[in-house]
Amino acid sequence: MADERIRAYAEALYAIARAEGPLDEIEDELFRFARVLDGSEELREKLSDPHIAPSVRQQIVTDLLGGKATPATVNLVGMVVGIGRARDLSAIVSAMVETSAHRANKEVAEVRSAIPLTDDQKSRLADALGQATGKEVEVKVIVDESIKGGVLARVGDTVIDGSVRRRLDQLRNSL
């Protein structure tokens, strides 16, 4: 039942994002916001607190994203938060990204990098991951300073770890 609800919300977000456009930009912004929400227990608590009025929770979203994201992204996050689904936002966005990629005959690569990647770097990485996996790949980047450098990519069940952290761990184990 919960999976069906997540899928239904994901389909709705996808349809709205596609209509409002640009889909790729909205999708990236939603993905990044969902990762921020995953990383902040305090924010997740505030946005999912049933004792805080929906309009106040939506205003928090507007204050956080206003001017930093497209109006469509702000409205979509505000809608999900306003209806009391902030705790499900990450799952909804992940399902939406999968839906979007599936409809474009692509796979989603979740890439962790110590620094933000340029569009050129994302494009080259998508090409390299496509060659490595034999699939057309859409790259979603998560900035994760703990990997120190390099990238950690996950495409479906395939993990490619080119991080400095892994190399340091290997060196430490060999010594």
C-alpha positions as CSV (number, residue, x, y, z in Angstrom):
1,M,0.0,0.0,0.0
2,A,2.8,2.5,0.9
3,D,4.7,1.6,-2.3
4,E,1.5,2.3,-4.3
5,R,1.1,5.6,-2.6
6,I,4.8,6.6,-3.2
7,R,4.4,5.6,-6.9
8,A,1.2,7.6,-7.2
9,Y,2.9,10.7,-5.8
10,A,5.9,10.1,-8.0
11,E,3.7,9.9,-11.1
12,A,1.9,13.1,-10.1
13,L,5.2,15.0,-9.5
14,Y,6.6,13.7,-12.8
15,A,3.5,14.8,-14.7
16,I,3.5,18.3,-13.1
17,A,7.3,18.7,-13.6
18,R,7.0,17.7,-17.2
19,A,4.2,20.1,-17.8
20,E,5.8,23.0,-15.9
21,G,9.3,22.2,-17.4
22,P,12.2,22.2,-17.7
23,L,11.9,18.6,-16.5
24,D,15.7,17.9,-16.1
25,E,16.2,21.0,-14.0
26,I,13.2,20.4,-11.8
27,E,14.2,16.8,-11.4
28,D,17.8,17.7,-10.3
29,E,16.5,20.3,-7.9
30,L,14.0,17.9,-6.3
31,F,16.8,15.2,-6.1
32,R,19.2,17.6,-4.4
33,F,16.5,18.8,-1.9
34,A,15.6,15.3,-1.1
35,R,19.3,14.5,-0.3
36,V,19.5,17.6,1.9
37,L,16.3,16.5,3.7
38,D,17.8,13.0,4.2
39,G,20.9,14.6,5.8
40,S,19.1,16.9,8.2
41,E,17.0,15.3,11.0
42,E,16.1,18.8,12.3
43,L,14.7,19.9,8.9
44,R,12.9,16.6,8.4
45,E,11.3,16.9,11.9
46,K,10.2,20.5,11.2
47,L,8.7,19.7,7.8
48,S,6.9,16.6,9.0
49,D,5.6,17.9,12.4
50,P,1.8,17.6,12.4
51,H,1.6,20.2,15.1
52,I,3.0,22.8,12.7
53,A,0.4,24.2,10.3
54,P,0.8,23.1,6.7
55,S,1.1,26.7,5.6
56,V,4.0,27.3,8.0
57,R,5.8,24.1,6.8
58,Q,5.2,25.3,3.2
59,Q,6.7,28.7,4.1
60,I,9.8,27.0,5.5
61,V,10.2,25.4,2.0
62,T,9.7,28.7,0.3
63,D,12.2,30.4,2.6
64,L,14.8,27.6,1.9
65,L,14.3,27.3,-1.8
66,G,13.1,30.7,-2.9
67,G,15.4,32.2,-5.5
68,K,17.6,29.0,-5.4
69,A,15.2,26.7,-7.3
70,T,12.6,27.1,-10.0
71,P,9.1,28.1,-8.9
72,A,7.9,24.7,-10.0
73,T,10.3,22.9,-7.7
74,V,9.4,25.1,-4.7
75,N,5.7,24.5,-5.4
76,L,6.2,20.7,-5.7
77,V,8.1,20.4,-2.5
78,G,5.7,22.7,-0.8
79,M,2.8,20.5,-2.0
80,V,4.3,17.3,-0.7
81,V,5.2,19.0,2.6
82,G,1.8,20.6,2.9
83,I,-0.1,17.3,2.6
84,G,2.1,15.8,5.3
85,R,4.4,13.6,3.2
86,A,7.7,15.2,4.0
87,R,9.0,11.9,5.5
88,D,8.2,10.2,2.1
89,L,9.7,13.0,0.0
90,S,13.0,11.2,-0.7
91,A,11.2,8.0,-1.7
92,I,8.8,9.9,-3.9
93,V,11.6,11.8,-5.6
94,S,13.6,8.6,-6.1
95,A,10.6,7.0,-7.7
96,M,10.0,10.1,-9.8
97,V,13.6,10.0,-11.1
98,E,13.3,6.3,-11.9
99,T,10.0,7.0,-13.7
100,S,11.5,9.8,-15.7
101,A,14.6,7.7,-16.6
102,H,12.5,4.7,-17.5
103,R,10.3,6.8,-19.9
104,A,13.5,8.1,-21.5
105,N,14.9,4.6,-21.8
106,K,17.7,5.5,-19.4
107,E,19.2,4.2,-16.1
108,V,19.8,6.5,-13.2
109,A,23.4,6.7,-11.9
110,E,23.6,8.1,-8.3
111,V,27.1,9.6,-8.2
112,R,28.8,10.7,-5.0
113,S,31.6,13.3,-5.4
114,A,33.6,15.3,-2.9
115,I,32.9,18.4,-5.0
116,P,30.1,19.6,-7.3
117,L,30.6,18.4,-10.9
118,T,30.4,20.7,-14.0
119,D,27.9,19.9,-16.8
120,D,30.9,18.7,-18.9
121,Q,32.1,16.4,-16.1
122,K,28.6,15.0,-15.7
123,S,28.3,14.4,-19.4
124,R,31.7,12.6,-19.7
125,L,30.8,10.6,-16.6
126,A,27.5,9.6,-18.1
127,D,29.3,8.5,-21.2
128,A,31.8,6.5,-19.3
129,L,29.2,4.8,-17.0
130,G,27.1,4.1,-20.2
131,Q,30.1,2.3,-21.7
132,A,30.8,0.4,-18.4
133,T,27.2,-0.7,-17.9
134,G,26.0,-1.0,-21.5
135,K,23.1,1.3,-20.7
136,E,22.2,4.9,-21.4
137,V,22.8,6.7,-18.1
138,E,21.4,9.8,-16.5
139,V,23.8,11.1,-13.7
140,K,22.5,12.5,-10.4
141,V,25.2,14.0,-8.3
142,I,25.4,14.0,-4.5
143,V,28.2,16.0,-2.9
144,D,29.7,13.9,-0.2
145,E,32.9,15.2,1.3
146,S,33.6,12.0,3.1
147,I,34.8,10.3,-0.1
148,K,37.8,12.8,-0.1
149,G,38.0,12.8,-3.9
150,G,37.1,10.8,-7.0
151,V,33.6,9.4,-7.4
152,L,31.4,6.6,-6.2
153,A,28.8,5.6,-8.8
154,R,25.8,3.3,-8.4
155,V,23.8,2.3,-11.5
156,G,21.1,-0.1,-10.5
157,D,22.9,-3.0,-8.7
158,T,26.3,-2.0,-10.1
159,V,28.7,0.0,-7.9
160,I,31.9,1.6,-9.3
161,D,34.0,3.0,-6.5
162,G,36.8,5.3,-7.8
163,S,36.9,7.3,-4.5
164,V,40.1,8.4,-2.8
165,R,38.6,7.0,0.5
166,R,38.5,3.5,-1.0
167,R,42.0,3.8,-2.3
168,L,43.2,5.0,1.2
169,D,41.4,2.1,2.8
170,Q,43.0,-0.4,0.4
171,L,46.4,1.1,1.1
172,R,45.8,1.0,4.9
173,N,44.8,-2.7,4.6
174,S,47.8,-3.6,2.6
175,L,50.2,-2.0,5.1
